[in-house]
Amino acid sequence: MRPNAPAAGELAGWVVEAAGRALDLVADLDDEQMIGPLLPTVNPLLWEIGHLAWFQEKFVLRDVCGLEPAIAGADALYDSGAVPHDTRWLLRLPAREETAAYVRTVAERVAEQVERADAVDVVHHFARYTVHHYDTHTEALTYTRQNLGYPPPVLPGLTDAGPPEGRDAGALPGDAGFAGGTFPLGARMSDPFVYDNEKWAHEVVVAPFAMARAPVTQAEFAAFADDGGYTDPRLWPDGGAWLAATGATQPAYWRGGPGGRQRRSFDTWVDLEPHLPVCHVSWWEAEAYCRWAGRRLPSEAEWEFAATGGARARPAYPWGDDPPGAATAATDWRSTGPVDVGACAAGEGPAGCRQLVGNVWEWTASDFTAYPNFERDAYAENSEQFFGGRKVLRGGAWATRGRYVRSALRNYFTPDRRDVLAGFRTCAPAR
């Protein structure tokens, strides 16, 4: 049984809450921090929150409802498809108070449209689309703060949700075995919300495989670094150019050496916690670790098979159709950071893999390409322009919204990215 689409009142609440979360994530920053340095992987935060309101206004209020813009000239400021990345630091943006007012005004107007008795399905669809657009960007705001060394934000209401269960549960060694078989990879037309890159479910054959029950831990990855993993060219047959260009010797935001490594959590250095999942590693680093360990990355088909048990009538999450909660997944900022890989035992999949949803996104071996029956969404820039140039990640992270992530959801980044909340788990070598 599939989870139903949110009712109008719940969806309207999501619209307002998503806008509030974006504003909360930058509320403590000063005007200089709201612009920040020009970097290829981040946006000026003042521009980014304005872009979120613009996107929501364009797709719901303007394109669907035919309403006039709330502010003049917004397209020239906030259209990410038309405003080049580096130009965003040169724009004369509205002040933060005006920008925040724009965010709230648009969200309130969209919520009103959603709750109208005569609202058509397309209003609800695009309202939800823009909520999840907020969800992806609020996660980006989180790792931008990490990247720039800003302190963690103070987010109202987190203590009400409670931390993930067993956050200090330790390690979870061993593999789960899967018999493989034929199963439908991708989204079904009966699913209440999907992205175009998930369209549509198609039969794939998965050979028997074994997958680690948990993501690779910081202790395990430190052993790789300590053993010369970054200096052995045999481990980097395809990633050597990336390694040479970056000079990487350990994951992003780590410092020190064997026996004394630390990681930076926002603006604070802490001793390396052995049982947390390794995070902020590139796809190249994940691949090199796998070679060192005599393992391999799972394909995205294997990952989705593990998350769903290969079932044809599969649930939305490894544990069923109930949305992520403290017992099942580290999501929604509840933990204010990653938790031990043994946490959230109630969220295990059918064969015993834990944290397939939440804690860290997981790199897979697969290139991000179109499924055989791909259908482009109204937001054409969402997927198609990235096919062939990125790697697929699955599962979500501790800052990912639970309403956004699903077992079929595909995330995608270039293999060099280390700033995103990405780790990985491994599979036994193919036989």
C-alpha positions in Angstrom: 0.0 0.0 0.0 1.5 3.4 -1.0 1.4 6.5 1.2 -1.2 8.9 0.1 -0.4 12.4 -1.1 -0.7 15.0 1.6 -4.1 16.6 2.1 -4.5 20.3 1.2 -4.1 21.5 4.8 -0.9 19.4 5.4 0.6 20.6 2.1 -0.2 24.2 2.9 1.6 23.7 6.2 4.6 22.2 4.4 4.8 25.3 2.1 4.9 27.7 5.1 7.2 25.5 7.1 9.7 25.0 4.2 10.1 28.8 3.8 10.5 29.2 7.5 13.2 26.6 7.7 15.2 28.3 5.0 15.0 31.6 6.9 15.9 29.9 10.2 19.0 28.4 8.5 20.5 31.9 7.9 18.8 34.0 10.7 22.0 34.3 12.8 24.4 35.3 10.0 25.5 38.8 9.4 25.3 40.7 6.1 28.8 39.8 5.1 28.2 36.1 5.7 25.0 36.3 3.8 27.1 37.0 0.7 30.2 35.0 1.4 33.1 34.2 -0.9 32.7 33.4 -4.6 33.1 29.6 -4.8 32.1 27.2 -7.6 30.0 25.0 -5.3 28.0 27.5 -3.3 25.7 30.5 -3.9 25.5 33.8 -2.0 23.0 32.9 0.7 21.1 36.1 0.3 20.6 35.2 -3.4 19.7 31.6 -2.6 16.8 32.3 -0.3 15.5 34.8 -2.9 15.8 32.2 -5.6 13.7 29.8 -3.6 10.8 32.3 -3.3 11.2 33.1 -7.0 11.0 29.5 -8.0 7.9 28.9 -6.0 6.2 32.0 -7.2 7.0 31.3 -10.9 5.8 27.7 -10.9 2.7 28.0 -8.7 1.5 31.6 -8.6 2.5 32.8 -12.0 2.6 29.7 -14.3 -0.4 27.8 -12.8 -2.5 30.5 -11.1 -1.8 33.4 -13.5 -1.0 35.9 -10.8 1.3 38.9 -11.0 4.8 38.8 -9.4 5.2 40.0 -5.9 8.3 42.1 -6.8 9.3 43.6 -10.1 12.4 42.3 -11.9 12.7 39.1 -10.0 13.5 37.0 -13.1 16.6 39.1 -13.8 17.8 38.4 -10.2 16.8 34.9 -9.3 16.4 32.7 -12.5 19.2 30.2 -12.0 18.9 29.2 -15.6 19.5 32.7 -16.9 21.8 34.3 -14.2 25.4 32.8 -14.4 26.8 31.5 -11.2 29.6 34.0 -10.8 27.3 36.9 -11.6 25.2 36.3 -8.5 27.8 38.0 -6.4 27.6 41.2 -8.5 23.8 41.7 -8.4 22.1 44.5 -6.6 20.0 42.2 -4.4 17.2 43.4 -2.2 18.2 43.7 1.5 17.8 40.7 3.7 14.6 42.1 5.3 13.0 42.6 1.9 14.2 39.2 0.8 12.7 37.5 3.9 9.5 39.4 3.4 9.4 38.1 -0.2 10.0 34.5 0.9 7.1 34.7 3.5 4.7 36.5 1.1 5.1 34.0 -1.6 4.8 31.1 0.8 1.6 32.5 2.3 0.1 33.1 -1.1 0.9 29.6 -2.3 -0.6 28.1 0.9 -3.8 30.1 0.2 -4.0 28.7 -3.3 -3.4 25.2 -2.1 -6.3 25.4 0.4 -8.8 26.9 -2.0 -11.8 24.6 -2.5 -11.5 24.9 -6.2 -7.7 24.2 -6.4 -6.9 21.9 -9.2 -4.5 19.0 -8.9 -1.7 20.9 -10.8 -1.7 23.5 -8.1 -1.0 20.8 -5.5 1.6 19.1 -7.7 3.7 22.2 -8.2 3.2 23.4 -4.7 4.7 20.1 -3.6 7.4 20.4 -6.2 8.5 23.7 -4.8 8.4 22.4 -1.2 10.9 19.8 -2.3 12.9 22.4 -4.1 13.1 24.2 -0.7 14.1 20.9 0.8 17.1 20.4 -1.5 18.2 23.9 -1.0 17.9 23.9 2.8 20.2 20.9 2.8 22.5 22.9 0.6 22.4 25.8 3.0 23.4 23.3 5.7 26.5 22.1 3.9 27.3 25.6 2.7 27.6 26.6 6.4 29.8 23.6 7.0 32.0 24.5 3.9 32.4 28.1 5.0 33.1 27.2 8.7 30.1 29.1 10.0 28.6 27.9 13.4 25.7 25.5 13.3 22.3 27.3 13.1 19.8 27.3 15.9 16.6 25.7 14.5 13.4 26.1 16.5 11.4 22.9 17.3 14.2 20.4 16.9 14.1 19.3 20.6 10.4 18.5 20.2 11.2 15.8 17.6 13.7 13.9 19.7 17.1 12.6 18.5 17.5 9.4 16.5 17.2 6.3 18.6 20.5 4.7 19.5 22.6 7.6 18.2 25.6 6.2 20.1 24.9 2.6 19.2 28.4 1.9 17.8 29.4 -0.1 14.7 27.4 -2.5 12.7 29.8 -4.9 10.9 29.0 -7.6 8.4 27.1 -8.0 5.1 23.5 -8.7 4.2 22.9 -11.2 1.4 20.5 -10.8 -1.5 19.3 -13.5 -3.8 18.8 -11.0 -6.7 16.2 -11.4 -9.4 14.1 -9.3 -11.7 12.5 -6.2 -10.2 11.0 -2.9 -11.3 13.6 -0.1 -10.9 12.2 3.4 -10.7 8.9 5.1 -9.9 5.4 3.9 -10.7 2.6 6.0 -12.1 0.6 5.3 -8.9 3.2 7.0 -6.8 1.9 10.3 -5.4 5.0 12.3 -6.3 8.1 11.5 -8.4 10.8 13.3 -10.3 11.3 13.0 -14.1 14.6 11.1 -13.7 12.7 8.3 -11.8 10.3 7.8 -14.7 9.3 5.1 -15.1 9.7 1.7 -13.5 11.3 -0.8 -15.8 12.4 -4.4 -15.4 16.1 -5.0 -14.5 17.9 -8.1 -13.5 20.1 -8.0 -10.4 22.5 -10.9 -9.8 23.0 -12.2 -6.3 25.1 -9.9 -4.2 26.2 -9.1 -0.6 26.1 -5.5 0.7 27.5 -4.1 3.9 24.8 -3.6 6.6 26.1 -0.1 7.4 28.0 2.7 5.7 31.8 2.8 5.9 32.8 4.4 9.2 35.3 7.1 10.0 37.5 4.5 11.7 37.4 2.3 8.6 38.2 5.2 6.3 41.0 6.4 8.6 42.6 3.0 8.3 42.6 3.4 4.5 44.3 6.8 4.9 46.8 5.6 7.5 47.8 2.7 5.1 48.8 5.1 2.4 45.5 4.9 0.5 46.0 8.4 -0.9 49.5 7.7 -2.2 49.0 4.3 -3.9 48.4 5.0 -7.6 47.0 1.4 -8.1 43.9 2.5 -6.1 43.3 5.5 -8.3 43.3 4.3 -11.9 40.6 6.7 -13.0 40.8 9.3 -10.1 44.5 10.0 -10.3 43.9 13.4 -12.1 41.4 14.5 -9.3 43.9 13.4 -6.6 46.8 15.2 -8.2 44.7 18.4 -8.8 43.4 18.5 -5.2 46.4 17.2 -3.3 43.9 15.4 -1.0 45.4 13.3 1.8 42.2 12.6 3.8 38.5 13.6 3.6 37.4 17.2 3.5 37.3 18.8 6.9 39.7 16.3 8.5 43.1 17.2 9.9 45.9 15.5 11.7 47.4 12.1 11.1 47.4 8.4 12.4 46.1 8.3 15.9 45.3 12.0 16.1 42.8 12.8 13.4 40.1 15.4 13.9 37.1 16.6 11.9 35.6 20.0 11.7 31.9 20.1 12.5 30.8 23.5 11.3 33.2 25.9 13.3 34.4 23.4 15.8 37.2 20.7 15.7 36.4 17.4 17.4 38.3 14.2 17.8 37.3 11.7 15.1 34.4 9.6 16.3 35.1 6.0 15.1 31.6 4.8 14.5 30.2 7.8 12.6 29.9 7.3 8.9 32.6 8.9 6.9 31.2 11.9 5.2 32.3 14.6 2.7 34.2 12.2 0.5 34.2 12.3 -3.3 33.1 9.5 -5.5 36.8 9.0 -6.4 37.7 8.6 -2.7 34.9 6.1 -2.3 36.1 4.1 -5.3 39.7 4.1 -4.0 38.7 2.9 -0.6 36.7 0.0 -2.2 39.8 -1.1 -4.2 41.9 -0.9 -1.0 39.4 -3.0 0.9 38.8 -5.5 -1.9 35.2 -4.4 -2.2 33.1 -2.4 -4.7 30.4 0.3 -4.7 26.9 -1.0 -5.3 25.0 -0.2 -8.5 21.9 1.9 -8.0 19.8 -1.1 -9.0 21.5 -3.1 -6.2 21.0 -0.3 -3.8 17.3 0.0 -4.6 16.9 -3.8 -4.5 18.4 -3.8 -1.0 16.1 -0.9 0.1 12.9 -2.6 -1.2 13.8 -6.3 -0.8 13.3 -6.5 -4.6 9.5 -6.5 -4.0 7.2 -5.6 -6.8 4.7 -4.0 -4.5 7.5 -2.2 -2.6 7.1 0.3 0.2 8.3 3.9 0.1 11.0 3.2 2.7 13.0 0.1 3.7 10.9 -0.3 6.8 7.5 0.4 5.2 5.3 3.3 4.3 5.4 5.3 7.5 7.6 8.5 7.0 11.0 8.7 8.7 11.0 9.2 12.4 13.4 9.1 15.3 13.3 5.3 15.5 13.9 4.6 11.8 16.2 7.3 10.3 18.5 10.2 11.1 16.9 12.8 9.0 15.3 16.3 9.4 18.2 17.8 11.4 17.0 15.8 14.5 20.6 14.7 15.3 22.2 18.1 14.4 24.9 15.9 12.7 25.7 12.3 11.8 25.0 9.5 14.2 26.7 6.1 14.8 26.1 3.6 11.9 24.4 1.2 14.4 21.6 3.7 15.2 18.0 3.5 14.1 17.6 -0.3 14.3 13.9 0.0 13.5 14.8 1.4 10.1 16.5 -1.8 8.8 15.6 -3.1 5.4 14.2 -6.6 4.8 17.7 -8.3 4.8 19.2 -6.3 7.6 20.8 -3.3 6.0 20.5 -0.3 8.3 20.5 3.5 7.5 19.7 3.1 3.8 17.7 6.2 4.5 19.3 9.0 6.4 22.6 9.8 8.1 24.7 10.2 4.9 23.9 10.1 1.2 25.5 7.0 -0.4 27.5 7.1 -3.6 26.8 4.3 -6.0 28.8 3.0 -9.0 26.2 4.1 -11.5 26.3 7.0 -13.9 23.3 9.4 -13.7 21.5 8.6 -17.0 17.9 8.5 -18.2 15.8 5.5 -17.6 14.5 3.8 -20.8 11.1 5.5 -20.6 12.2 9.0 -19.4 9.7 11.8 -19.5 10.8 15.4 -19.0 9.1 17.4 -16.3 7.8 21.0 -16.7 11.0 22.0 -15.0 13.2 20.9 -17.9 16.4 21.9 -16.1 16.0 19.4 -13.3 17.6 16.3 -14.8 18.3 16.0 -18.5 21.2 18.5 -18.7 23.1 16.4 -16.1 22.7 13.0 -17.8 26.1 11.4 -18.4 28.2 13.7 -16.3 27.3 12.8 -12.7 27.1 9.8 -10.4 24.0 8.6 -8.6 23.7 8.9 -4.8 20.9 7.3 -2.8 19.2 7.4 0.6 19.4 10.9 2.1 21.4 12.4 5.0 20.9 13.7 8.5 19.9 17.1 7.2 17.6 15.7 4.4 13.9 16.2 5.0 12.0 13.0 5.5 9.2 14.1 3.3 11.6 14.4 0.4 13.6 11.2 0.5 12.2 7.8 -0.7 13.7 4.5 -1.7 13.3 5.3 -5.4 14.7 8.9 -5.2 17.9 9.5 -7.2 20.4 12.2 -6.2 23.3 13.1 -8.5 26.5 15.0 -8.2 29.8 15.2 -10.1 32.3 12.7 -8.8 34.6 15.4 -7.5 32.2 16.9 -5.0 33.2 16.6 -1.3 31.1 19.3 0.2 27.8 17.4 0.0 26.7 15.1 2.9 27.9 12.0 1.1 29.5 8.8 2.3 29.1 5.2 1.0 28.6 1.6 1.7 30.3 -1.3 0.0 29.5 -4.6 -1.6 31.4 -7.8 -1.6 33.5 -8.3 -4.8 31.6 -9.8 -7.8 32.3 -13.5 -8.2 
